[in-house]
Amino acid sequence: MEPDVLGTPYECHTIDLGQDDEGPVVATLVRCRAEQPSRRAVLYVHGFVDYFFQTHLAEFFTERGWDFYALDLRKYGRSLLPHQTPNFCRDLSDYFPELDEAARIIRAEDGHDTLLTIGHSTGGLLTALWAHARRDAGIVDGAFLNSPFFDLNAPWLVRRPLASAVTWLGRGSPYRVVPIRLPNVYGQSLHATQRGEWTYDLAWKPLGGFPVRVGWLAAIRRAQQQLRAGLAIPVPVMLACSTRSFRGARWQDSAALADAVLDVEHMVRWAPRLGRHVTLVRFDGGMHDLTLSGPAVREQVFTELGRWVDAFLTPADTGEAER
């Protein structure tokens, strides 16, 4: 591990993933340890146009005695290399190698025997598929999905032809840009230079996002279809989202009190397809990344998350064995 851009106590490790059609590929695992030795760990996976910077989330867990890890996926954040198309993939399973390696490091090298995954937005869809694919390996002990990307935020009459078009174009022109501009309302609601309270690298998480590519969108649609067909995640899952979505391309104050990216009713609709043990919690005034909501809502999110973790992932004897 080397010092991370976030500074002490954050460390990072570069995971070499070989090469793809654009050249060398890496992912980055960030670590923050609890004060006392712990055998419990969290692995956080970000969303689209995102990377790990939510230190308050890490501190929530380390203060509870969990070691915290976050993965910047290939072509995102710390892992984005100059020759790469930002945030691009051809299939969500492309990310399984870095998830597998991160889990190996957490369990085999760092000696943890309990692993909670946290996935936000696209990361929620990804970690759900990965937990399903690795369901017989005993890798994941619980999953928290923070506003997962379970469907396109568009009317049904738009989603159907769009899905057909991207499936056809994705085969021959995966890097073609989809002529859809992502509104910057959500970015405005977050960044301290705009209307928010958070400071993060705008080169890695620009206010207006990165261009959406046909191949990436086709990969998302295939993953969402797999989810809707039904997964079999064998461990407890907590899915959390806002009570409402914001619909609009221009700023309104209500954007800071709702999910300004996705349709929250899609998350609620498809939650039962995750597995047999799913807890659904909705937060009035919650933003797309619930952990970046206003202070009062944020406190509620952490309270409910802590209660769920204590109920399903904390052993009756909470004393930690030494490494």
Contacts in CASP RR format, 6 or more apart in sequence:
PFRMAT RR
TARGET T0000
AUTHOR 0000-0000-0000
METHOD contacts of the structure
MODEL  1
MEPDVLGTPYECHTIDLGQDDEGPVVATLVRCRAEQPSRRAVLYVHGFVD
YFFQTHLAEFFTERGWDFYALDLRKYGRSLLPHQTPNFCRDLSDYFPELD
EAARIIRAEDGHDTLLTIGHSTGGLLTALWAHARRDAGIVDGAFLNSPFF
DLNAPWLVRRPLASAVTWLGRGSPYRVVPIRLPNVYGQSLHATQRGEWTY
DLAWKPLGGFPVRVGWLAAIRRAQQQLRAGLAIPVPVMLACSTRSFRGAR
WQDSAALADAVLDVEHMVRWAPRLGRHVTLVRFDGGMHDLTLSGPAVREQ
VFTELGRWVDAFLTPADTGEAER
1 11 0 8 1.000
1 12 0 8 1.000
1 13 0 8 1.000
1 31 0 8 1.000
2 11 0 8 1.000
2 12 0 8 1.000
2 13 0 8 1.000
3 10 0 8 1.000
3 11 0 8 1.000
3 12 0 8 1.000
4 10 0 8 1.000
4 11 0 8 1.000
4 12 0 8 1.000
4 30 0 8 1.000
4 78 0 8 1.000
5 12 0 8 1.000
5 78 0 8 1.000
6 30 0 8 1.000
6 53 0 8 1.000
6 55 0 8 1.000
9 32 0 8 1.000
9 33 0 8 1.000
10 30 0 8 1.000
10 31 0 8 1.000
10 32 0 8 1.000
10 55 0 8 1.000
10 58 0 8 1.000
11 30 0 8 1.000
11 31 0 8 1.000
11 32 0 8 1.000
12 28 0 8 1.000
12 29 0 8 1.000
12 30 0 8 1.000
12 31 0 8 1.000
12 78 0 8 1.000
13 28 0 8 1.000
13 29 0 8 1.000
13 31 0 8 1.000
13 105 0 8 1.000
14 26 0 8 1.000
14 27 0 8 1.000
14 28 0 8 1.000
14 79 0 8 1.000
15 26 0 8 1.000
15 27 0 8 1.000
15 28 0 8 1.000
15 29 0 8 1.000
15 98 0 8 1.000
15 101 0 8 1.000
15 102 0 8 1.000
16 26 0 8 1.000
17 25 0 8 1.000
17 26 0 8 1.000
17 27 0 8 1.000
17 74 0 8 1.000
17 97 0 8 1.000
17 98 0 8 1.000
18 24 0 8 1.000
18 25 0 8 1.000
19 25 0 8 1.000
22 83 0 8 1.000
22 84 0 8 1.000
22 85 0 8 1.000
23 83 0 8 1.000
23 84 0 8 1.000
24 81 0 8 1.000
24 83 0 8 1.000
25 74 0 8 1.000
25 75 0 8 1.000
25 81 0 8 1.000
25 84 0 8 1.000
26 74 0 8 1.000
26 79 0 8 1.000
26 81 0 8 1.000
27 71 0 8 1.000
27 72 0 8 1.000
27 73 0 8 1.000
27 74 0 8 1.000
27 79 0 8 1.000
27 98 0 8 1.000
27 101 0 8 1.000
27 102 0 8 1.000
28 71 0 8 1.000
28 72 0 8 1.000
28 77 0 8 1.000
28 78 0 8 1.000
28 79 0 8 1.000
29 69 0 8 1.000
29 70 0 8 1.000
29 71 0 8 1.000
29 101 0 8 1.000
29 102 0 8 1.000
29 105 0 8 1.000
30 52 0 8 1.000
30 69 0 8 1.000
30 70 0 8 1.000
30 71 0 8 1.000
30 72 0 8 1.000
30 78 0 8 1.000
31 67 0 8 1.000
31 68 0 8 1.000
31 69 0 8 1.000
31 110 0 8 1.000
32 55 0 8 1.000
32 58 0 8 1.000
32 59 0 8 1.000
32 62 0 8 1.000
32 67 0 8 1.000
32 68 0 8 1.000
32 69 0 8 1.000
33 62 0 8 1.000
33 67 0 8 1.000
33 68 0 8 1.000
34 61 0 8 1.000
34 62 0 8 1.000
34 63 0 8 1.000
34 64 0 8 1.000
34 65 0 8 1.000
34 66 0 8 1.000
34 67 0 8 1.000
34 68 0 8 1.000
35 62 0 8 1.000
35 65 0 8 1.000
36 65 0 8 1.000
36 320 0 8 1.000
37 320 0 8 1.000
37 322 0 8 1.000
37 323 0 8 1.000
38 65 0 8 1.000
38 66 0 8 1.000
38 67 0 8 1.000
38 112 0 8 1.000
38 320 0 8 1.000
39 111 0 8 1.000
39 112 0 8 1.000
39 113 0 8 1.000
39 114 0 8 1.000
39 320 0 8 1.000
39 321 0 8 1.000
39 323 0 8 1.000
40 65 0 8 1.000
40 66 0 8 1.000
40 67 0 8 1.000
40 112 0 8 1.000
40 113 0 8 1.000
40 114 0 8 1.000
40 115 0 8 1.000
40 116 0 8 1.000
40 313 0 8 1.000
40 320 0 8 1.000
41 66 0 8 1.000
41 67 0 8 1.000
41 68 0 8 1.000
41 69 0 8 1.000
41 106 0 8 1.000
41 110 0 8 1.000
41 112 0 8 1.000
41 114 0 8 1.000
41 115 0 8 1.000
41 116 0 8 1.000
42 61 0 8 1.000
42 66 0 8 1.000
42 67 0 8 1.000
42 68 0 8 1.000
42 69 0 8 1.000
42 115 0 8 1.000
42 116 0 8 1.000
42 117 0 8 1.000
42 118 0 8 1.000
43 69 0 8 1.000
43 70 0 8 1.000
43 71 0 8 1.000
43 99 0 8 1.000
43 102 0 8 1.000
43 103 0 8 1.000
43 106 0 8 1.000
43 115 0 8 1.000
43 116 0 8 1.000
43 117 0 8 1.000
43 118 0 8 1.000
44 52 0 8 1.000
44 54 0 8 1.000
44 57 0 8 1.000
44 58 0 8 1.000
44 68 0 8 1.000
44 69 0 8 1.000
44 70 0 8 1.000
44 71 0 8 1.000
44 117 0 8 1.000
44 118 0 8 1.000
44 119 0 8 1.000
44 120 0 8 1.000
45 70 0 8 1.000
45 71 0 8 1.000
45 73 0 8 1.000
45 99 0 8 1.000
45 117 0 8 1.000
45 118 0 8 1.000
45 119 0 8 1.000
45 120 0 8 1.000
45 123 0 8 1.000
45 124 0 8 1.000
45 126 0 8 1.000
45 127 0 8 1.000
46 52 0 8 1.000
46 70 0 8 1.000
46 71 0 8 1.000
46 72 0 8 1.000
46 73 0 8 1.000
46 76 0 8 1.000
46 119 0 8 1.000
46 120 0 8 1.000
46 121 0 8 1.000
46 123 0 8 1.000
47 119 0 8 1.000
47 120 0 8 1.000
47 121 0 8 1.000
47 122 0 8 1.000
47 123 0 8 1.000
47 124 0 8 1.000
47 149 0 8 1.000
48 87 0 8 1.000
48 121 0 8 1.000
48 122 0 8 1.000
48 149 0 8 1.000
49 87 0 8 1.000
49 182 0 8 1.000
49 205 0 8 1.000
49 206 0 8 1.000
49 208 0 8 1.000
49 209 0 8 1.000
49 210 0 8 1.000
50 76 0 8 1.000
50 120 0 8 1.000
50 121 0 8 1.000
50 205 0 8 1.000
51 72 0 8 1.000
51 76 0 8 1.000
51 77 0 8 1.000
51 78 0 8 1.000
51 200 0 8 1.000
51 201 0 8 1.000
51 204 0 8 1.000
51 205 0 8 1.000
52 70 0 8 1.000
52 71 0 8 1.000
52 72 0 8 1.000
53 198 0 8 1.000
53 200 0 8 1.000
53 201 0 8 1.000
53 205 0 8 1.000
54 289 0 8 1.000
54 291 0 8 1.000
54 292 0 8 1.000
56 291 0 8 1.000
56 298 0 8 1.000
57 68 0 8 1.000
57 118 0 8 1.000
57 291 0 8 1.000
58 68 0 8 1.000
58 70 0 8 1.000
60 302 0 8 1.000
60 305 0 8 1.000
61 67 0 8 1.000
61 68 0 8 1.000
62 68 0 8 1.000
64 306 0 8 1.000
64 309 0 8 1.000
65 320 0 8 1.000
66 116 0 8 1.000
67 106 0 8 1.000
67 110 0 8 1.000
67 112 0 8 1.000
69 102 0 8 1.000
69 106 0 8 1.000
71 98 0 8 1.000
71 99 0 8 1.000
71 102 0 8 1.000
72 78 0 8 1.000
72 79 0 8 1.000
73 79 0 8 1.000
73 95 0 8 1.000
73 98 0 8 1.000
74 84 0 8 1.000
74 89 0 8 1.000
74 94 0 8 1.000
74 95 0 8 1.000
74 98 0 8 1.000
75 81 0 8 1.000
75 84 0 8 1.000
75 85 0 8 1.000
75 86 0 8 1.000
75 87 0 8 1.000
75 88 0 8 1.000
75 89 0 8 1.000
76 86 0 8 1.000
76 87 0 8 1.000
76 204 0 8 1.000
77 201 0 8 1.000
77 204 0 8 1.000
77 205 0 8 1.000
78 204 0 8 1.000
80 86 0 8 1.000
80 204 0 8 1.000
85 175 0 8 1.000
85 213 0 8 1.000
86 210 0 8 1.000
87 210 0 8 1.000
87 216 0 8 1.000
88 175 0 8 1.000
88 213 0 8 1.000
88 215 0 8 1.000
88 216 0 8 1.000
89 95 0 8 1.000
89 216 0 8 1.000
89 219 0 8 1.000
90 174 0 8 1.000
90 215 0 8 1.000
90 216 0 8 1.000
90 219 0 8 1.000
91 219 0 8 1.000
91 222 0 8 1.000
91 223 0 8 1.000
92 125 0 8 1.000
92 126 0 8 1.000
92 129 0 8 1.000
92 219 0 8 1.000
92 220 0 8 1.000
92 222 0 8 1.000
92 223 0 8 1.000
93 129 0 8 1.000
93 133 0 8 1.000
94 219 0 8 1.000
95 126 0 8 1.000
95 130 0 8 1.000
96 130 0 8 1.000
96 133 0 8 1.000
99 126 0 8 1.000
99 127 0 8 1.000
99 130 0 8 1.000
100 134 0 8 1.000
103 115 0 8 1.000
103 134 0 8 1.000
103 139 0 8 1.000
103 140 0 8 1.000
106 112 0 8 1.000
106 115 0 8 1.000
107 113 0 8 1.000
107 115 0 8 1.000
107 139 0 8 1.000
111 323 0 8 1.000
114 141 0 8 1.000
114 313 0 8 1.000
115 139 0 8 1.000
115 140 0 8 1.000
115 141 0 8 1.000
115 142 0 8 1.000
116 140 0 8 1.000
116 141 0 8 1.000
116 142 0 8 1.000
116 143 0 8 1.000
116 144 0 8 1.000
116 309 0 8 1.000
116 313 0 8 1.000
117 127 0 8 1.000
117 130 0 8 1.000
117 131 0 8 1.000
117 140 0 8 1.000
117 142 0 8 1.000
117 143 0 8 1.000
117 144 0 8 1.000
118 127 0 8 1.000
118 143 0 8 1.000
118 144 0 8 1.000
118 145 0 8 1.000
118 146 0 8 1.000
119 126 0 8 1.000
119 127 0 8 1.000
119 143 0 8 1.000
119 144 0 8 1.000
119 145 0 8 1.000
119 146 0 8 1.000
119 148 0 8 1.000
120 146 0 8 1.000
120 147 0 8 1.000
120 148 0 8 1.000
120 289 0 8 1.000
120 291 0 8 1.000
121 146 0 8 1.000
121 147 0 8 1.000
121 148 0 8 1.000
121 149 0 8 1.000
121 261 0 8 1.000
121 262 0 8 1.000
121 288 0 8 1.000
121 289 0 8 1.000
122 149 0 8 1.000
122 220 0 8 1.000
123 148 0 8 1.000
123 149 0 8 1.000
124 145 0 8 1.000
124 146 0 8 1.000
124 148 0 8 1.000
124 149 0 8 1.000
125 148 0 8 1.000
125 149 0 8 1.000
125 150 0 8 1.000
125 220 0 8 1.000
125 223 0 8 1.000
125 224 0 8 1.000
125 227 0 8 1.000
126 223 0 8 1.000
127 143 0 8 1.000
127 145 0 8 1.000
128 143 0 8 1.000
128 145 0 8 1.000
128 148 0 8 1.000
128 227 0 8 1.000
128 231 0 8 1.000
128 233 0 8 1.000
128 237 0 8 1.000
128 274 0 8 1.000
129 223 0 8 1.000
129 226 0 8 1.000
129 227 0 8 1.000
129 231 0 8 1.000
130 140 0 8 1.000
131 139 0 8 1.000
131 140 0 8 1.000
131 142 0 8 1.000
131 143 0 8 1.000
131 231 0 8 1.000
131 233 0 8 1.000
131 235 0 8 1.000
132 231 0 8 1.000
132 232 0 8 1.000
132 233 0 8 1.000
134 140 0 8 1.000
135 232 0 8 1.000
135 233 0 8 1.000
135 234 0 8 1.000
140 233 0 8 1.000
140 235 0 8 1.000
141 235 0 8 1.000
141 313 0 8 1.000
142 235 0 8 1.000
142 236 0 8 1.000
142 237 0 8 1.000
142 312 0 8 1.000
142 313 0 8 1.000
143 233 0 8 1.000
143 235 0 8 1.000
143 236 0 8 1.000
143 237 0 8 1.000
143 238 0 8 1.000
144 237 0 8 1.000
144 238 0 8 1.000
144 240 0 8 1.000
144 305 0 8 1.000
144 308 0 8 1.000
145 237 0 8 1.000
145 238 0 8 1.000
145 239 0 8 1.000
145 240 0 8 1.000
145 274 0 8 1.000
146 240 0 8 1.000
146 241 0 8 1.000
146 289 0 8 1.000
146 290 0 8 1.000
146 291 0 8 1.000
147 240 0 8 1.000
147 241 0 8 1.000
147 242 0 8 1.000
147 259 0 8 1.000
147 261 0 8 1.000
147 262 0 8 1.000
147 264 0 8 1.000
147 267 0 8 1.000
147 288 0 8 1.000
147 289 0 8 1.000
147 290 0 8 1.000
148 239 0 8 1.000
148 241 0 8 1.000
148 267 0 8 1.000
149 220 0 8 1.000
149 224 0 8 1.000
149 262 0 8 1.000
150 224 0 8 1.000
150 227 0 8 1.000
150 228 0 8 1.000
150 262 0 8 1.000
150 266 0 8 1.000
150 267 0 8 1.000
150 269 0 8 1.000
150 270 0 8 1.000
151 159 0 8 1.000
151 224 0 8 1.000
151 262 0 8 1.000
151 263 0 8 1.000
151 266 0 8 1.000
151 269 0 8 1.000
151 270 0 8 1.000
152 158 0 8 1.000
152 159 0 8 1.000
152 162 0 8 1.000
152 163 0 8 1.000
152 220 0 8 1.000
152 221 0 8 1.000
152 224 0 8 1.000
153 245 0 8 1.000
153 261 0 8 1.000
153 262 0 8 1.000
153 263 0 8 1.000
153 266 0 8 1.000
154 162 0 8 1.000
163 221 0 8 1.000
166 178 0 8 1.000
166 214 0 8 1.000
166 215 0 8 1.000
166 217 0 8 1.000
166 218 0 8 1.000
166 221 0 8 1.000
167 218 0 8 1.000
167 221 0 8 1.000
169 176 0 8 1.000
169 214 0 8 1.000
169 215 0 8 1.000
169 218 0 8 1.000
170 176 0 8 1.000
170 214 0 8 1.000
170 215 0 8 1.000
170 218 0 8 1.000
173 214 0 8 1.000
174 213 0 8 1.000
174 214 0 8 1.000
174 215 0 8 1.000
174 216 0 8 1.000
174 218 0 8 1.000
175 213 0 8 1.000
175 214 0 8 1.000
175 215 0 8 1.000
176 213 0 8 1.000
176 214 0 8 1.000
176 215 0 8 1.000
177 211 0 8 1.000
177 212 0 8 1.000
177 213 0 8 1.000
177 214 0 8 1.000
178 211 0 8 1.000
178 212 0 8 1.000
178 213 0 8 1.000
178 214 0 8 1.000
178 217 0 8 1.000
180 212 0 8 1.000
182 208 0 8 1.000
182 209 0 8 1.000
182 212 0 8 1.000
183 208 0 8 1.000
183 248 0 8 1.000
183 249 0 8 1.000
183 250 0 8 1.000
183 260 0 8 1.000
184 207 0 8 1.000
184 208 0 8 1.000
184 209 0 8 1.000
185 246 0 8 1.000
185 248 0 8 1.000
185 249 0 8 1.000
185 250 0 8 1.000
185 251 0 8 1.000
185 255 0 8 1.000
185 260 0 8 1.000
186 255 0 8 1.000
186 260 0 8 1.000
186 261 0 8 1.000
186 287 0 8 1.000
186 288 0 8 1.000
187 194 0 8 1.000
187 207 0 8 1.000
187 208 0 8 1.000
188 194 0 8 1.000
188 195 0 8 1.000
188 196 0 8 1.000
188 207 0 8 1.000
188 251 0 8 1.000
188 255 0 8 1.000
189 195 0 8 1.000
189 196 0 8 1.000
189 255 0 8 1.000
189 256 0 8 1.000
189 260 0 8 1.000
189 287 0 8 1.000
190 196 0 8 1.000
190 197 0 8 1.000
190 198 0 8 1.000
190 200 0 8 1.000
190 287 0 8 1.000
190 289 0 8 1.000
190 292 0 8 1.000
191 198 0 8 1.000
191 199 0 8 1.000
191 200 0 8 1.000
191 202 0 8 1.000
191 207 0 8 1.000
192 198 0 8 1.000
192 199 0 8 1.000
194 207 0 8 1.000
195 251 0 8 1.000
195 256 0 8 1.000
196 256 0 8 1.000
197 294 0 8 1.000
198 292 0 8 1.000
227 270 0 8 1.000
227 273 0 8 1.000
227 274 0 8 1.000
228 270 0 8 1.000
228 273 0 8 1.000
229 273 0 8 1.000
230 273 0 8 1.000
230 274 0 8 1.000
230 275 0 8 1.000
231 273 0 8 1.000
231 274 0 8 1.000
231 275 0 8 1.000
232 275 0 8 1.000
233 274 0 8 1.000
233 275 0 8 1.000
234 275 0 8 1.000
234 276 0 8 1.000
235 277 0 8 1.000
236 277 0 8 1.000
236 279 0 8 1.000
236 308 0 8 1.000
236 312 0 8 1.000
236 313 0 8 1.000
237 274 0 8 1.000
237 275 0 8 1.000
237 277 0 8 1.000
237 278 0 8 1.000
237 279 0 8 1.000
238 278 0 8 1.000
238 279 0 8 1.000
238 281 0 8 1.000
238 305 0 8 1.000
238 308 0 8 1.000
239 267 0 8 1.000
239 271 0 8 1.000
239 274 0 8 1.000
239 278 0 8 1.000
239 279 0 8 1.000
239 280 0 8 1.000
239 281 0 8 1.000
240 280 0 8 1.000
240 281 0 8 1.000
240 282 0 8 1.000
240 283 0 8 1.000
240 290 0 8 1.000
240 301 0 8 1.000
240 304 0 8 1.000
240 305 0 8 1.000
241 259 0 8 1.000
241 264 0 8 1.000
241 267 0 8 1.000
241 268 0 8 1.000
241 282 0 8 1.000
241 283 0 8 1.000
241 290 0 8 1.000
242 258 0 8 1.000
242 259 0 8 1.000
242 264 0 8 1.000
242 282 0 8 1.000
242 283 0 8 1.000
242 284 0 8 1.000
242 285 0 8 1.000
242 286 0 8 1.000
242 287 0 8 1.000
242 288 0 8 1.000
242 290 0 8 1.000
243 258 0 8 1.000
243 264 0 8 1.000
243 282 0 8 1.000
243 283 0 8 1.000
243 284 0 8 1.000
243 285 0 8 1.000
243 286 0 8 1.000
244 257 0 8 1.000
244 258 0 8 1.000
244 259 0 8 1.000
244 264 0 8 1.000
244 285 0 8 1.000
245 258 0 8 1.000
245 259 0 8 1.000
245 260 0 8 1.000
245 262 0 8 1.000
245 263 0 8 1.000
245 264 0 8 1.000
245 265 0 8 1.000
246 252 0 8 1.000
246 254 0 8 1.000
246 255 0 8 1.000
246 257 0 8 1.000
246 258 0 8 1.000
246 259 0 8 1.000
246 260 0 8 1.000
248 255 0 8 1.000
256 287 0 8 1.000
256 294 0 8 1.000
257 285 0 8 1.000
257 286 0 8 1.000
257 287 0 8 1.000
258 285 0 8 1.000
258 286 0 8 1.000
258 287 0 8 1.000
259 286 0 8 1.000
259 287 0 8 1.000
259 288 0 8 1.000
260 287 0 8 1.000
260 288 0 8 1.000
261 288 0 8 1.000
262 288 0 8 1.000
264 282 0 8 1.000
268 280 0 8 1.000
268 282 0 8 1.000
271 278 0 8 1.000
271 280 0 8 1.000
272 278 0 8 1.000
279 308 0 8 1.000
281 304 0 8 1.000
281 308 0 8 1.000
283 290 0 8 1.000
283 293 0 8 1.000
283 297 0 8 1.000
283 300 0 8 1.000
283 301 0 8 1.000
283 304 0 8 1.000
284 297 0 8 1.000
285 293 0 8 1.000
285 294 0 8 1.000
285 297 0 8 1.000
286 293 0 8 1.000
286 294 0 8 1.000
286 297 0 8 1.000
286 301 0 8 1.000
287 293 0 8 1.000
287 294 0 8 1.000
287 297 0 8 1.000
290 297 0 8 1.000
290 298 0 8 1.000
290 301 0 8 1.000
291 298 0 8 1.000
291 301 0 8 1.000
291 302 0 8 1.000
292 298 0 8 1.000
293 301 0 8 1.000
END
